[in-house]
Amino acid sequence: MIFKRQDLGIDLGTANTLVYVKGKGIVVNEPSVVAINVETEEVIKVGEEAKRMLGKTPAYIKAIRPLKDGVIADYNIALAMLNYFINRAQNGFSLFRPMVVVGVPVGITEVESRAILEAGNEAGAKRVFLIEEPMATAIGANLNVEEPSGNMVIDIGGGTTEIAVISLGSLVTWTSIRLAGDELDESIVQYVREIYRVIIGERTAERVKMEIGNVYPDKEYDELETYITGIDLSTGLPKKLILKGGEIREALKPIVMQIIDATKSTIEKTPPELVADITEKGIVVAGGGSLLRGITKLISKETGIDAIRADEPMTCVARGAGMVLDKLDILSRLRRNE
């Protein structure tokens, strides 16, 4: 039993959910997946164990990702997942309900906001605050967001890419596009289907992205390769393939260039004085997409501004959401449950 309140920062992501506990750091980092018995609606597994069931379950068990594009798509399943992760973060029962800050996409609607606030309440939070993911990213990356100077961040997550310029503790300009890691995986699935007439699943596509995914022309990247097994569309039988880095770069290019275009658009909307600050400091890139080989080189080339990957880029949103509890000026401006 816990005898003091443990306030939480949560990155409720489309692909993964991370929970930060003040004074402890990241205590939960698991896939945003729930396995349920569709006949009884009983939750069977949550997180990593549920993800291992994706595409491999019998008819009566369904592995569900309750978030889509960074927002709740299935409220009841999302609530069960959030409840599980909050309990995990607190090591079970606590006498005190935590204050919870949840990172959300900038373009979230009123209905989507209310769903997350209500889910947080029902999951046991004393009070729930919503923070825009780019702001949380910047705080988690240890940028001084409260000074009168421009900071620019790009967070390429599982469901959305969030791009923003921040000054004086607020977003000055921003762009949120529902194109990110999931669409990169889907582009690999489509490429293999169209070029090789072979069907692969999303977990295989994700593995290909992680092992040989790249977005910048480089001989070293071209020589990367990985083996996959899929279903041949002609025969319906298993077929093994070798995929090369160069072809995966071409598969990812349409999605990546839309992220680049959104970045350029955000810079174009930014006041000149803040652009000067950003040019001096560089663009900070975070989220799982920041791990794509060559992504910072490509952003630098296309924008003319140095791009730098954040330290621990996968955890920036959760850490920033937790750290904002100490930034009262910013906290007072956040959307919250009444």
C-alpha positions in Angstrom: 0.0 0.0 0.0 1.2 3.5 -0.9 0.9 6.1 1.9 1.7 9.2 -0.2 0.3 10.6 -3.4 2.2 9.7 -6.5 1.4 12.2 -9.3 1.7 10.8 -12.8 2.6 12.0 -16.3 1.1 9.8 -19.1 1.9 9.6 -22.7 -1.3 7.8 -23.9 0.1 6.9 -27.3 -1.4 5.1 -30.2 1.4 2.6 -30.2 2.7 2.7 -26.6 1.7 4.1 -23.3 4.3 5.4 -20.9 3.8 6.5 -17.3 6.2 8.8 -15.5 6.2 9.0 -11.7 7.7 12.1 -10.1 10.9 11.1 -8.4 11.1 7.7 -10.0 11.1 8.4 -13.8 9.4 6.1 -16.3 7.8 3.2 -14.5 5.5 1.9 -17.3 6.4 1.5 -21.0 4.1 -0.9 -22.8 2.2 -1.3 -26.0 -1.3 0.3 -26.1 -3.0 -3.0 -26.7 -5.8 -4.9 -24.9 -6.8 -8.5 -25.5 -10.5 -9.2 -24.7 -12.8 -12.2 -24.8 -15.4 -10.9 -27.3 -18.1 -13.3 -25.9 -17.8 -12.2 -22.2 -16.1 -8.7 -22.8 -13.6 -9.8 -20.2 -10.1 -8.2 -20.4 -7.6 -11.0 -20.7 -4.2 -9.2 -21.2 -3.0 -5.6 -21.4 0.3 -4.2 -22.9 3.2 -6.4 -24.0 1.4 -9.7 -23.5 -1.6 -8.5 -25.4 0.5 -7.2 -28.3 2.0 -10.6 -28.7 -1.5 -11.8 -29.5 -2.0 -9.4 -32.4 -3.0 -11.5 -35.5 -2.6 -14.8 -33.6 -5.8 -15.1 -31.5 -8.7 -17.6 -31.8 -12.0 -16.2 -32.9 -13.3 -15.5 -29.4 -10.2 -13.4 -28.4 -9.6 -10.1 -30.0 -6.5 -7.9 -29.5 -7.5 -4.3 -29.7 -5.6 -1.0 -30.0 -8.1 1.3 -28.3 -6.4 4.5 -29.5 -6.3 5.7 -33.1 -4.4 8.8 -34.3 -3.5 9.6 -30.7 -7.1 9.7 -29.4 -9.6 7.3 -27.9 -11.4 5.1 -30.5 -12.9 2.6 -28.0 -13.8 4.2 -24.7 -14.4 1.1 -22.6 -11.3 -0.7 -23.7 -9.2 2.5 -23.3 -10.6 2.9 -19.8 -9.6 -0.6 -18.8 -6.1 0.0 -20.2 -5.7 3.3 -18.5 -6.9 1.8 -15.2 -4.4 -1.1 -15.6 -1.4 1.2 -16.3 -2.3 3.7 -13.4 -2.4 0.8 -11.0 0.8 -0.6 -12.4 2.5 2.8 -11.9 1.4 2.9 -8.3 2.3 -0.7 -7.5 -1.3 -1.5 -6.7 -3.6 0.2 -4.2 -2.8 3.7 -3.0 -4.6 5.7 -0.2 -4.3 8.9 -2.3 -5.7 9.5 -5.8 -3.0 10.9 -8.1 -2.9 14.1 -10.1 -2.5 13.0 -13.7 -1.2 15.0 -16.7 -1.9 13.3 -20.1 -0.2 14.3 -23.3 -2.6 14.8 -26.2 -2.4 15.8 -29.9 -2.6 19.5 -30.6 -5.5 19.1 -33.0 -7.7 17.2 -30.5 -11.4 17.9 -30.6 -13.6 18.9 -27.7 -15.3 15.5 -27.7 -11.9 13.7 -27.8 -10.6 15.9 -24.9 -13.7 15.1 -22.8 -13.3 11.3 -23.4 -9.7 11.4 -22.1 -10.6 13.6 -19.1 -13.5 11.3 -18.2 -11.4 8.1 -18.7 -8.7 9.5 -16.4 -11.3 10.3 -13.7 -12.9 6.9 -13.9 -9.5 5.3 -13.8 -8.9 6.8 -10.4 -7.2 10.1 -10.9 -8.0 13.0 -8.4 -7.5 15.5 -11.1 -6.7 15.2 -14.8 -4.9 17.8 -16.9 -4.3 17.7 -20.7 -1.1 19.0 -22.1 -0.3 19.4 -25.9 2.2 16.8 -26.9 4.7 19.3 -28.4 4.8 21.2 -25.1 5.3 18.0 -23.2 8.0 17.0 -25.6 9.8 20.3 -25.2 9.7 20.1 -21.4 10.8 16.5 -21.4 13.7 17.4 -23.7 14.7 20.0 -21.1 14.1 23.0 -23.3 13.5 26.3 -21.5 10.0 26.8 -22.9 9.2 29.7 -20.5 11.8 32.1 -21.9 10.9 34.7 -24.6 12.8 32.7 -27.2 11.7 30.3 -29.9 12.0 26.5 -29.5 10.8 24.1 -32.2 10.0 20.5 -31.7 8.8 17.7 -34.0 7.2 14.6 -32.3 6.7 11.7 -34.7 4.6 9.2 -32.7 2.6 6.2 -33.6 -0.7 8.0 -34.6 0.2 11.6 -35.1 3.1 13.9 -35.9 3.1 17.0 -33.8 5.1 20.1 -34.9 5.2 23.3 -32.9 7.1 26.5 -32.1 7.0 27.4 -28.4 7.8 30.6 -26.6 6.9 32.1 -23.2 5.3 28.8 -22.2 2.8 28.6 -25.0 2.5 27.3 -28.6 3.0 30.1 -31.1 2.5 28.1 -34.3 1.7 24.4 -34.7 0.7 21.7 -37.1 -0.8 18.3 -36.2 -1.1 15.6 -38.9 -2.5 12.2 -38.5 0.4 10.6 -40.3 3.2 8.9 -38.2 4.5 5.4 -37.3 1.3 3.5 -38.1 1.2 5.0 -41.6 4.9 4.2 -42.1 4.2 0.5 -41.2 1.2 0.5 -43.6 3.3 1.9 -46.4 5.7 -1.1 -46.0 2.7 -3.5 -46.1 1.4 -1.9 -49.3 4.9 -1.9 -50.9 5.5 -5.6 -50.3 2.0 -6.4 -51.6 2.3 -4.3 -54.8 5.9 -5.2 -55.7 6.2 -8.8 -54.5 2.5 -9.8 -54.4 3.0 -10.9 -50.8 0.9 -10.1 -47.8 2.6 -9.3 -44.5 1.1 -8.3 -41.1 1.6 -5.0 -39.2 4.0 -6.6 -36.7 6.3 -7.8 -39.6 6.1 -4.3 -41.2 7.0 -2.7 -37.9 10.0 -5.0 -37.5 11.2 -4.1 -41.0 10.9 -0.4 -40.2 13.0 -0.8 -37.1 15.6 -3.0 -38.7 16.2 -1.3 -42.0 13.9 1.7 -42.2 15.7 4.8 -43.5 14.8 8.1 -45.2 18.1 9.6 -46.4 20.1 8.4 -49.4 23.2 6.7 -48.0 25.2 3.7 -49.3 25.3 2.3 -45.8 21.5 2.3 -45.6 21.2 0.8 -49.1 23.1 -2.2 -47.9 20.8 -3.0 -45.0 18.7 -6.1 -45.4 16.2 -8.2 -43.5 14.3 -11.4 -44.1 10.5 -11.7 -44.0 7.9 -14.3 -44.5 4.5 -13.5 -45.9 1.6 -15.1 -47.8 2.0 -15.3 -51.6 -1.1 -13.9 -53.2 -0.8 -16.2 -56.2 -0.5 -19.5 -54.3 -1.8 -18.7 -50.8 1.3 -20.3 -49.4 4.2 -18.9 -47.3 6.9 -17.1 -49.2 10.3 -15.8 -47.9 11.8 -12.5 -49.1 14.9 -10.4 -48.6 14.1 -6.7 -48.3 16.8 -4.1 -48.9 17.2 -0.7 -47.2 17.0 1.3 -50.5 13.6 -0.1 -51.4 12.2 0.5 -47.9 13.4 4.2 -48.2 11.3 4.5 -51.3 8.3 2.9 -49.6 8.5 5.4 -46.7 9.2 8.4 -48.8 5.5 9.6 -49.5 4.7 9.7 -45.8 8.0 11.2 -44.7 7.7 14.0 -47.3 4.3 14.9 -46.0 5.9 15.3 -42.5 8.6 17.5 -44.1 6.0 19.6 -45.9 4.1 20.1 -42.6 7.4 21.2 -40.9 8.1 23.7 -43.6 4.5 25.0 -43.4 5.0 25.5 -39.6 8.2 27.4 -40.1 6.6 29.7 -42.7 3.9 30.7 -40.2 6.4 31.5 -37.5 7.4 35.1 -36.7 10.9 36.0 -38.1 12.4 36.7 -34.7 11.5 33.2 -33.5 12.8 31.7 -36.7 16.1 33.3 -36.0 16.1 31.7 -32.5 15.3 28.3 -34.0 18.0 28.6 -36.6 20.5 29.2 -33.8 19.2 26.4 -31.6 18.1 23.8 -34.1 14.9 21.7 -34.3 14.5 19.0 -31.7 13.0 15.7 -33.0 11.4 13.2 -30.7 9.1 10.2 -30.7 9.6 6.8 -32.2 9.9 8.3 -35.7 13.0 10.2 -34.6 14.8 6.8 -34.6 14.4 6.4 -38.4 17.8 6.4 -39.9 18.6 9.7 -41.6 15.5 11.6 -40.4 17.4 14.4 -38.8 19.7 14.7 -41.9 16.6 14.9 -44.1 14.9 17.6 -42.0 18.1 19.6 -41.9 18.6 19.4 -45.7 15.0 20.3 -46.4 14.6 23.2 -44.0 18.1 24.6 -43.8 18.0 24.3 -40.0 20.0 21.8 -38.0 17.8 19.0 -36.6 18.8 17.2 -33.4 17.3 14.0 -31.9 16.3 14.5 -28.3 17.9 12.5 -25.6 15.7 9.5 -24.8 13.3 10.6 -27.6 10.7 7.9 -26.8 10.0 9.1 -23.3 9.9 12.9 -23.8 6.1 13.3 -23.7 5.6 11.2 -20.5 8.6 12.9 -18.7 7.4 16.4 -19.8 3.8 15.6 -18.7 5.1 14.7 -15.3 7.6 17.6 -15.0 4.9 20.2 -15.9 3.4 19.6 -12.4 6.2 21.8 -11.1 5.6 24.5 -13.7 2.6 26.3 -12.1 2.2 29.0 -14.8 1.9 26.4 -17.6 -0.2 24.1 -15.4 -2.7 26.8 -14.8 -3.3 27.2 -18.5 -3.9 23.5 -19.2 -7.3 21.9 -20.0 -8.5 20.0 -16.9 -11.5 18.2 -15.4 -13.5 20.4 -13.1 
